[in-house]
């Protein structure tokens, strides 16, 4: 995944902005103000869409994201190993107390 803009994309954005500015200025010189404004809005919108779509396919794949999540889960699991061990000991002690309590009672009918 690329997070910094490539030189080609930056150059394309600058060239696109210059082209839109030149076409907009030409539209205002040659056309009526209302029509030139509509042309400017369309050109700026098209430039914005082109810039937004320029990096559309540059992202991590599903497998890469899942691999990163699995790594984070494994690291969290490893960090919490001591707590799980303590909980297991507490549970086993609790089970032993319950078993001793159950073996000591004479009421089988409950």
C-alpha positions in Angstrom: 0.0 0.0 0.0 1.4 3.4 -1.0 0.6 6.3 1.3 2.8 9.0 -0.2 1.8 10.5 -3.5 3.9 9.5 -6.4 5.6 12.1 -8.5 3.5 11.2 -11.6 0.3 11.7 -9.7 1.4 15.0 -8.3 2.5 16.2 -11.7 -0.8 15.1 -13.2 -2.7 17.0 -10.5 -0.7 20.2 -11.2 -1.1 19.8 -15.0 -4.8 19.1 -14.6 -5.3 22.2 -12.3 -3.4 24.4 -14.8 -5.5 23.0 -17.7 -8.7 23.6 -15.8 -7.6 27.2 -14.9 -6.7 27.9 -18.5 -10.0 26.5 -19.9 -12.0 28.3 -17.3 -10.3 31.6 -18.1 -10.9 31.0 -21.8 -14.5 30.3 -21.1 -15.0 33.5 -19.2 -13.4 35.5 -22.0 -15.3 33.9 -24.9 -18.6 32.9 -23.3 -21.4 34.5 -21.3 -20.7 34.7 -17.5 -23.4 32.2 -16.6 -22.3 29.6 -19.2 -18.7 30.1 -18.3 -19.5 29.5 -14.7 -21.3 26.3 -15.6 -18.2 25.2 -17.7 -15.9 26.1 -14.7 -18.1 24.0 -12.3 -18.0 21.0 -14.7 -14.3 21.3 -15.2 -13.5 21.6 -11.5 -15.8 18.7 -10.7 -14.2 16.5 -13.4 -10.7 17.4 -12.0 -11.8 16.5 -8.5 -13.2 13.1 -9.7 -10.0 12.4 -11.7 -7.9 13.2 -8.6 -10.0 11.1 -6.3 -10.0 8.2 -8.8 -6.2 8.3 -9.5 -5.3 6.1 -6.6 -8.4 4.0 -6.6 -6.7 0.6 -7.1 -3.7 1.3 -4.8 -4.8 -0.3 -1.5 -4.0 -3.4 0.4 -5.8 -6.6 -0.5 -8.2 -8.4 1.7 -5.5 -11.0 2.5 -3.0 -8.4 3.5 -5.5 -6.8 5.9 -6.5 -10.1 7.4 -2.8 -11.1 7.8 -2.2 -7.8 9.7 -5.3 -8.4 11.9 -4.2 -12.0 12.6 -0.7 -10.7 13.6 -2.3 -8.1 16.0 -4.6 -10.8 17.5 -1.6 -13.2 18.0 0.4 -10.4 19.7 -2.5 -9.6 22.0 -2.9 -13.3 22.8 0.8 -13.6 23.6 0.6 -10.4 25.8 -2.3 -11.8 27.8 -0.8 -15.3 28.4 0.0 -14.6 32.1 -3.6 -13.4 32.8 -5.0 -16.5 31.1 -2.7 -18.7 33.2 -3.9 -17.0 36.4 -7.6 -17.3 35.4 -7.1 -21.0 34.6 -5.5 -21.6 38.1 -8.4 -19.8 39.7 -10.9 -21.8 37.7 -9.2 -25.1 38.6 -9.1 -24.1 42.2 -12.8 -23.2 42.0 -13.6 -26.6 40.3 -11.6 -28.4 43.0 -13.6 -26.6 45.8 -16.9 -27.5 44.0 -15.8 -31.1 43.7 -14.8 -31.3 47.3 -18.1 -29.7 48.3 -20.1 -32.1 46.2 -18.2 -35.1 47.4 -18.7 -34.1 51.1 -22.5 -33.7 50.8 -24.7 -36.7 51.6 -27.8 -35.4 49.9 -28.0 -37.3 46.6 -31.6 -36.2 45.9 -30.9 -32.7 45.0 
